[in-house]
Every structure is written in C-alpha cells, then in structure tokens.
Amino acid sequence: MNFVVRRWLINSVFVWSALSTTMSVGFAQSSARDPGVRPVIDWSRIGGWPSEACPSIILRPLPGLTDSEEKLFCAGAEEFAKEDKVKEDGLGPTMNLTSCLGCHQYPISGGSSPLGKNPQYDFARGYPAGTNTIPPFVRPNGPVRVARFKQHLDVPGQPDDGGVHALFTITGLEGADGCVLKQEDFQKAIDHKNIIYRIPTPTFGAGLIEQIDDQTIVDNVNYQATRHFGDTKNVRVSRGRVNLVQPFHTRGTENKNGNDGTIARFGWKAQNKSLLIFAGEAYNVEIGISNEVFPTERDETRECQFHTVPNDTSHPENLFSSDSQERLDAFSDVEKFAVFMRFLAPPEPSTDTPGGAESIRLGANIFDKIGCSTCHTPELRTSPIGTVAALRNKAVSLFSDLALHKMGDLADGISQGVAGKDEFRSAPLWGLGQRVFFLHDGRTTDLVEAIMAHDSSGSDATPVIGLYIALSNKEKQDLLNFLRSL
C-alpha cells in the first residue's frame, strides 16, 4: 500500500510540473488555464498515517474519534482495500471490479479514479482469451467507469432501464469452474446511443454529509433561491430540489412508511439515503457481493454460485471471542465499509497552491460573486445531537447544497428516485484540487471544459456561466486557482 501511495506521489508531482509549465504559457497568452492536479501530500511524513492502529495504510481519519471508533475505522479500511475472490468471498457472478479501493483510490483510499493506470483495464487484461473482452470505453489511462443502459432494447413494453450493467463476469476467473456467462454487448448499446457512464464519487468527509439535518438542507435551498448576482443584480439561479426517499410505489400511490419524505444525499443523483445503503448497493452491484442490505444475487445462475447467499453477513458469534480482531469481524463487510467512509476525514484545502494565497482569496470571492455558491454552497453544519461526538455540530465545507439541479445537455437520460433524467446533485467540490476526472462520466480532465459544460439550454447553471464568461482572464485564473486549492 505504501509503495502504491509513493507511486501516486511521483505521478502527481510529474503531472503538476507539466501542467504548471502549460499554465505559465497560458498566462503569457493572457488566457486562463486549469492549473492541474495538486500534488498529493505524504501524510506519513507530517504526523499522519500509518499509525499504530492502521500500520499498513496511509489514511486520514476524522479528528476526535475514540479508540474503539478508530479501531473499527481501521478494520473498515482493511476491508475496503481487500480484493474479493470467487469462492472465498462470493465475487460476482457479474461485477465491475474486485475491490472498493480499485475504484476509490486517488489521491488515497476513499477517493475516485486514479491518476495513471486504469485498474479496470489492467484487471480485464488478465482474463483468459475468449472469456471477457475489454469494453471500448474502458481505456488504459481511465477513468474508472460504470455503465448504465437507458432503455431495454430487447424487452417490448418496458422501455426504461436505467440500471447498472456489469462490465465483467467471473467466467474465466480462478475458482469459477463450470460458470459460463455471456458478457454484455456494450458495442450494441454504444451503436444505439443507449449507454451512459458514471465515475466513482469520492467518499472523504462522507460521515459529515450524512449527519447534516434535513431541515438544514431545505433552509439553505430556500435561502439560495432568493439571491441575485451580477453587476445589475438581475441574475438568479433556479431553485434546486431535494431527492426525497420514496421507497415503494403501488399503482402510482406512495407507500407512507416512516421514512418517506426524508432527504437522500449520496450518489450522482442523491439517490442513496445513508452510507450503509450506499455501501450495500455498491458491494452488490459493483463487486457482485450480496449482503444483508441487498441479500439476493443480481445473477442467480446456479452454476455460478460458489458461496452461500447472501455472501456477506454479520457474525454475532465473534462478539464473544477473546481476540479483539475476531470481535471486529462480528461486523459485516458493508457495516465496515460504512464506518470507514463515515470516519474518513474531509479533504484538506491548500492556502497557497496553486497561484498563491492572494489569488485563492480573490478566487473565493469571485466564486460567490458570480453565483457558483448557490448550488455549490461553501458550508453547511452537522446536527448538534449526533451519536458520534467527532461528527457532532461540525462545519462541513463541502461546497454543495446536496440538492438536484437541471443540467441541460449533461442529462444522462436516467431517473433515480425523484431525480429526473436531466437532474444531478450538486457535486461536492471539496477535494477538487486532487481530482483527475470531471463531470458524472469523467469525459474531461480539464476544469475549464467542465465549467463550460454547465452552459446549455435548460441548465440551471447557464446564468452563472454567463457571468463567468464575462470575467477578465485574471479573474478567471483566480477562480480556477481557488477551485484547485480545494
């Protein structure tokens, strides 16, 4: 693990140097440029991890955890990094990769698509000939991608699909003897323009996001809808809306269970309510491990079942063990994943990189002046009555309102919960300085391109992009420096 992190550090410095040179040329041409990926901090050298509790993994836990919370966090970190196998763990029968870390590895465990080699591409190259091929959208340098189909092309009368279609099967892998599954026909989906992509969302600071009261989110959305921007104060941003949890629908009538009406907040469309649901769904869909949150297999072909179902469960018998590690294993994997994400520290912004402290300060002012802050709200606050002291009454500098907004031409044609086909949650911008790929499908690594992609017919962000375009090159560069400092 330490070797991998050191490799990331070297790659980051190389990319930073190259992009800094490009940026200098850009200034000479009086054109604002994306400063590029900020170098990764080596936390092990400045009092960070690894620690005695997690000796093998460089991570940043939330400050103020108790000893027992820290131990559970470390157990979750180890499980997050583990590669699952067919017989030992129940991998598959279909999946996108074999570990959580594979998709969430940059700049450290819990992040998003890595810088450099795409783990999905490397994994697919290891298959025996004739079993699984590399989908055309899985490129050597990334990003990590999940594929969804917009429609059921071969199911008359049921046009809408929207679900994840796994990239790979276990056919050909060690331990999968006798399992023969056909891989999805991704080329057909591409030819029919029936496919969309998603990249992994970073999980840093996720516990803080989980602990923000619903009313705080609603109050902020209502307040932001009253604001005006621009020199003449005649620009407004359309009101966002929250993705309410409405789990069941029967003949168009909502089932009024006790959780209806609460606000979901995780995922590209804010489709998941909690980190436990988020972890359970990802384990089932992305790695193919059925669990106590999602207990049935996505593909129930008997010849491809090599583990009891659900594959991942809690083990209450371990609670009575004299061994502390065995007691931690009483928790299921998805519970450990949820705790790991819940106790991950939020990203650390830079005060002077890139561009210097003054440029970053000016950029922050411009960010608010032109209205970026209406959707990407700089700060919300967690509940004062949370059960975990380290999460209680904390400022959350997430730069998101956690609400849904119409995004015009960025629409992916997928509805999730109350989120429409053209709606996305305002992506939290904290950690953006060390993010490689942008937008929901990772189509660009250029921050300027990502900003301009917000400008299209039907996009809530169009008025703000108009104000961005009107900025001077110096103001644009200050704004870009600020965003890359996050």
N, C-alpha and C positions, 0 to 999 in steps of 0.2 A: 504493500500500500504506500509506504513512504517513497519507494522508487517511483511509483506512478505519479505521486504528487510532485516529486522533484522534476520529472519529465514535463509535467504541466507548467511548472515554473519556468523552465528553459524555453518551452514553446511560447509562453506568454510574453517573455521578455523579447524574444525574436520578433514576434508579431508587432509588439508595441514599438520596437525600434523602426521597423519598416513603415508602420502607419504614421509614426511621428515625422519621418522624413517626407512622406507624402503630404502630411499636413503643412509642413513648412513651405513646400512648393505651392500649396493651395493659398497660403497667406500672401505669397509673392504675387499670385494672380488675383488677389482680393476676392477669393471665393471661400466660403465656409466649408469645412470638411469634417467628417466624423473623425475624432481623434483616435478611435480604435479601442480594442480591448485593453483595459487597465491591467498592469502586472498583478499576478497573484501574490499575496503576502504569505511568507513562510511562517505560519503561526508557531511552529515548533522552536523558532529562534527568538521569539519575543514573549515567551511565557505562555504560549497557547498549548495546544495539544500536539502530540500524545501526552497523556498524563498517566499516573499510576493506575487510574481506573480503566482507561482505554489505551493500553500501551501500544497497540498496533495501528491505530487510525488517527489521522490528523483531522480534527473536527473542532467546532466551536459550539459548546453547549450554552444554553441560556444562563446568564449570571443568576446566582441566588438559589440554585437547585439544592435540595437536601442531599445527603449522602445516598439515601435509598433511591431518590429520583435520578441521581447521576448514574448509579449502577444500572438502573433499568434503561436509561438512555444509551449507555454503552452496549448493553445486550441488544437493544434495537439497532444500533449502528452496525454491529457484527452481522446480524441477520439481514440487514439492508444490503450489505456488501456480498453476502453469500450467493454463489451460483447454484441454482437448483438443478437436480438430476431427475431422470425419468423414474427410476424405481425407488430411489431413496426418498424423494420429495413429492412425486406426482406431477412432474413437469408436463405441461401440455394437456391434451393432445395437440392443441394449436397454441401458438404464442408469438410474441414479438421479440423477446429476448429472454435470457435466463436469470437475470438478477435485477433488483431495483437500481443498484449502483450503475449498471450498464447504461441506463437512460439518464440517470440523475447524477452525473459525476463531475461536472465542471462548474465553478473552479475547484470545489471539493465536494465530498459526498453530500447529496441533498440538492445539488444544483440542476443544471439542464444539460443539453447536448454538449459533448466535449469539443475541445479545440484540437484539430488534427484528425486522427483516425476515427472512423465511424464504427463503433462496436457491432452494430447490426451487420455491416458489410463484412467485417472480419469473421463474425460468427457464421454467416451464410457460406463463406468460402470453405469452411471446414466440413460441409456436408459431403457424403459420398456422391459420385456422379449419378444423375438420374433420379435423385430423391427430391431435393428442394433447389430451386434456382433463386438467384438474387433479383428481387423486383427492380424494375428500371428506375424507380425513384429513390432507391437506396444507394447513395453514392459513397465512394471511398472516404471523402472528407466531410460527410454529414450533410444535413443534420439527422439525428435520430428521428424517425417518423413513425406515426401510427396512421393507418389508412381506414377511412370510413367510406361506405358507398351511400350515395344519396337516394337511390331507388333500387327496388327489387326488380331487376330487368326480366327475370325469368319466372316471376310469380304474378300471374294476372289478377287484377283486382286488389292488389296490395302494393301500391306504387312506392310508398315511403319506406325507406330502410333506416339510414342514419347510424347504424351500428358499426362497431369496430370489426374489421375483417383481418384476422391474424395473418402476419406475413409468412410464418413458417409452420410446419408440422413436425412432430417428433419422428416421423418416418426417416430412417437412416441414422438416427442417433443411437449411442450406446444404451442398451437396456430396453430398446423399443422393438425387439424381435417380434415379427408377426403383425406389426401395425403398419397398414398401408393406407395412407390418406392422400387425397389429391389436394395439392396446393391451389389457392385461389387463382383465378385467371385475372391478374391485375392489368394485363395489357388490354383485355376486352373492356375493363372498366375505364381505362385511360382513353381508349378509342371512342367510347360513348360519352366522354366527359362526365362520368358518373362517380368520380373518385375525388376525395378531398383529403388533406393531410393535417395532422396535428403534431406539434413537437412537445416534449415534456415541459411542464411548468416547474420552476424552482420551488423548493419547499422550505427555504430558510424563513425563520420567523413565523411559520405556519400556526404555531400554538397561540401566538399573539392575535393573529387574524381570527382564529377560532373563538377567542374569548371577547371579541367586540360585541356589545349588546346589539340586538336587532334595532332597538329604538335609536341608538347612536347612528346607525347606518341610515335609517329613514330620515332622521333630523338633518343629517348632512346633505342628503339628496335634495330635500326640500329647500335648504338654505342655498345650495349651489344654483338652484333653478331661478333664484331671484337676482343673480349677479349680472352686471353688464360690463362689457370690455371695449377696448379700442379708444382712440383719442376722442371720439364723439360719444362714447358710451352707448352705442346703439347696437352692439353685438351681444347676442345671448346664445347660450348653448342649450340644446333641447334637454329637457328633464330626463334623467335616467330612471330606470325602474328595476326593482329587485326581483330576483328569481325565487319565488315562493315555493316551498315544499308542498306539493300536492301529489302524494304518492299513488293514489288509485283513482281511476275514473270508471264508472259503470254507466253505460248509456248516456254519457255526457254529464253525469251528476257526480260532483266531488264526494268522496267518502270523508265525512267530517271526523277524522280521527284526531287525537290530541295534539299531533304535531303539525297539522295543516296550518298554513299561514306564516310559519317561521321562515327565516331567510337563509337560503343556501348561499355558499360563497367560494367554494373551491372548484377548480377546473376552468377551462377556457370560457365556458358559458355559465359559470357559477352553478353548476348542476349538482354538486355534492354538498350536503349539509355539514358533515363532520369529517375529521381526519380518519376516524375509524371506517366510515363508509368509503371514503376516498381510498384508503389502503386496501380494504376488502375488494373493491371493484377492480383496482389496478392489479392485485395479485391474481384475481380470477381471469381478467381479460388480457392483460399484457404478458403474464407468465403462464397462465393456464392452471393455476393452483386454486382449486375450490377450497372454500373456507367457511367458517361459521357465520360470516356476513353474507356470502354468496355461496351456498352449500352444494349446488349442482354443477356438473361439468358442462362446459359450453359445447363440447362434442362428446357424446356418450357412446361412441363406437366401442363395443365390449373388448375387441381385440387390442384396443389402445388404452385400456385402463390397467395400470400396473401398481396402483396404490389404493388403499381404502379411501372412500369418499364420505364426507369432504376430506381432501388431502391434508389440510392444516386445521388442527383443533387445539384447544387448551388441554392441559394435563394436570388436573387437580391433585392427582396422587403425588406429584412432585412438591406440593406445598409442605409435605411432612418430611422431606428429605433433610438430612443434616448438612448436606453440601449446598452452599449458597448459590452456585451456578445452576444446580438442578432445580432449586426453588424458583429461580428466574425463568426456567423453562416450563414452569406451570402456565405461563402466558403463551398464547398462540402467537404465531408469526405476525399476523395482522395487528394484534394488540401491540407488539413490539415496534412494528413499523409506525403505528400511530403515535406512540410515545416518542420515538426517535424524531419524527417531524415536529411534534408538539414542543419538544425541548431544544430544538435547533435554534441557535442564536440568529437574529436578523443580520442582514449584510452590514458590513462596516463601510460607510462612505468615506471618501478621501476629502480632506480640507484644502488640498493644494494641487491635486493631479486629476485631470490634465489642465494646463493653461494657467495655473497659479490661483491663489486664494481670491484675489480681487475679481478675476474673470468668473470664477464659480459663483461668487456672491452676486455679481451683476446678472449672471445667467438665471439664478434662482428668482430674482426679481422679475425678469422677463417672462419666465415660466408662469408666474402668477398674473402678470400684466396682460398677457395675450389670451388668458383663459384656459391654459393647459390644466390648471389646478381644479377646474370644475369637475372633470372626470377623474383626473389623477390627483385626488385630494392628498396633500402632503402628510397629514397626520390625523389619525383617529385615536381613540383611547379604549383600553380594555375595561371590562367590568370591575368594579371595586369589591365584588363579593365572590370572586372565583375561588375554587378549592385549592389551586396551586398558587402559593404565595409569590413565586417568581413570575407569574403571569398576571397578577392582580394589579389593577389600576396603573397600567403602564402605557406610556405614549408609544404609538405604533406608526412609525414613519414609512408607511407602505406606498404612498403615492398612488392610491386607488380609492374610489368610492365604493368598490365591491358591487356596483350596480351594472345593469345591462344598458348598452347604448347601440343604436343603429350605426352600422359601419359601411353602408353603401356597397361599393364594388368589392369590398373584402368579404361580403357574405359568402358563407360556405354551403348554404342550402340545407343545413342540419338544424332541427329544432330539438332542444333539450329542456325539459320542464316547461316553464313559461317563456324561455328564451326562444325567440323566433329565428328564422333562417338567416337573417341579416344582423343579428344581435350578438355581441360579445361582452363579457365582463371587462371593465377597465383593467387591463393587466397591471398588477403592482410593478412599479418601476424601481423599487429598491433592489440593489444588486445589478442594475442595468450596465454599470461600468465594466462588469466582468462577464457579460452575456455575449455570446458569439452570434447567435441567430435570432432574427426578429420576426414578429407577426406570428399568427397562430400556426402557420405552415412552414415557418423557417425559410421563407423564399429569399430573404436577403440578409447579408451581414453588415449592410451599410445603414447607419442610423438615419441619415438624411432621406434615403429611399423609404425607410419605414415611416418616417413622419409624413412624407408626401403621399404615401399610400392611403392615409386617412382622408384625403381630399377627393371626394367623388359624390355623384348625385345620390342623395338620400343619407349621407353620412352626417351624424350629429357633430362631427369634428370639423366639418368644412368651414364654418365661420372662423374657427381658431386658426386653421391652416392659412386662411386668407390674411390674417394678422401676422402670422409667421413669415409669409412670403414678402410682406411689406417691410420687414425689419431690414436694417442695414446688415452688410456682411459681418461687421464687427459684432453686432447684437446676436446674429445667428450663431457665430462662433462661441460667444459667451454661453448661449443657451446649450449648445452641443457639449461644451466643456462641463457645464453643470450636470447634464444628464449622464455623462460618462464618469462623473465623480461619485454618483450614487452607488 
